[in-house]
Amino acid sequence: MPWTITRLCIDCLDTGCVSVCPVDCIYEYAGSDRASFPNQLYINPDECIDCGACEPECPWQAIFEEPAVPQLFKDDVALNHKTVELADQFKVKTYQQTEHPTPEQVRANKLKWGLDPDA
């Protein structure tokens, strides 16, 4: 099963996940349909080898195995799959060092989306 990056990543774009991906399957949207594709990273499910290396590197806890994506974020699975059919509108994200969020920021981000931050 491939991994999925959810909306918990919106406007974060921390690239720790990119730095550990052995197959460069993490993309950013380069097209113009920002209403459909928010400013976040996406995993191409056809390229993902299910190694799981990206998940612990995400400081926002935004990456889930596809079957484990919280119900609230199930639409994000389809968005990640769009990287396959709209490949010309995505580009592999390059690694850039960023400051990681504090635990309080991660908690606030989860609460903003309606997730239990302690789950």
N, C-alpha and C positions, 0 to 999 in steps of 0.2 A: 504494500500500500504506500502510495506517495504521501508526502507531508504537505501541509497547507499553511500558508501565512494568512492570518486573519486581520481584521480591522484594528486589532490592538496595535498594529504596526503603523497605522496612519500617522503621517508626518514625523515619524521617528526616523526611519531609514538607517538605523544602526546597521552596520555591515559586518558585525562579528560573524553572523551566519554565512555571509559570502566568503569570508576568509577561510572557513573550514570545509566548505562544500568541495568534495573531490571531483565533481563533474560539472561545475559551473552551471547549475540549473536554476539559480536564483536571479530573477530579472526585475527590472524597473520598467514601467510603462512609458513609452516615448511618443505615444500618439496624442491626439487632440481631444479625445472623448473623456475629459476629466470627470464628467458627471457619472459615467459608468465605472471608471477606473480611478479610485482615489490614490493619493500620493502615498503609496506603500510599496513594499516588495512583494513579489509573486514567485511561486515555485512551479516550474514546468513539470507536470506529472509524468510526461512521457520520458523525461530525462532523469528524473529523480530515481536513485537506486535504493532508496529506503534505508540509508545508512543511519539516519537520525542524528548526524553530527551537528546539524544546524540548531536543533531544538534547545540544547543547553546553553548555546551561545547567545540566544535572544534575550536581552536584558528586560524586554517588555513581556516575556512569556506569551508571545503571539503565535507561536508555531505549534501545530498539533498534527498527529497522524490523522489522515483523512477520516477514518471512522470515529475518531475521538473529538472531532471539532464540536465545540458546544453548539447546541441547537440555535442559539442566538446568531451564530456566525456561519450557519450552513450555506448561505448564499456565497460566502467567500470561497467555498470549494469550487463552484462554477467559475468564479473569476480567475482562480488559479488555472483552471483548465482552459480558459480563453488564451493562455499563452501559447497553446498548441495551434489553434486555428487562426490566430492573429499574430503569428510569430514575427511578421515584419514590423509590428508596432511595439515590440518589446526588445530591450537590449540587456545583455548580461550586466549586472551591476558590478562596478569596480569597488574594491575595498577602500574605505576611508575611515580613519580613526575618529571616533566620536566619544563624547563624554556619556557615560552610562547613567541611566536614571537612578534616583534614590529608591529605596523600598517604598517610601511614602508616595512617590510619583507613580510607581507601578500599581500600587493599591488604588490610587485616585483614578488612574486610567481604566482599571477593571470596573470600578464603581460607576464610572461615566457610561460604560457600555452595559451596565446592569448585571455584571458577573459578581459572584461571591468571591471577594479577594482572598478569603481564607480557605477556599476549596482546593 
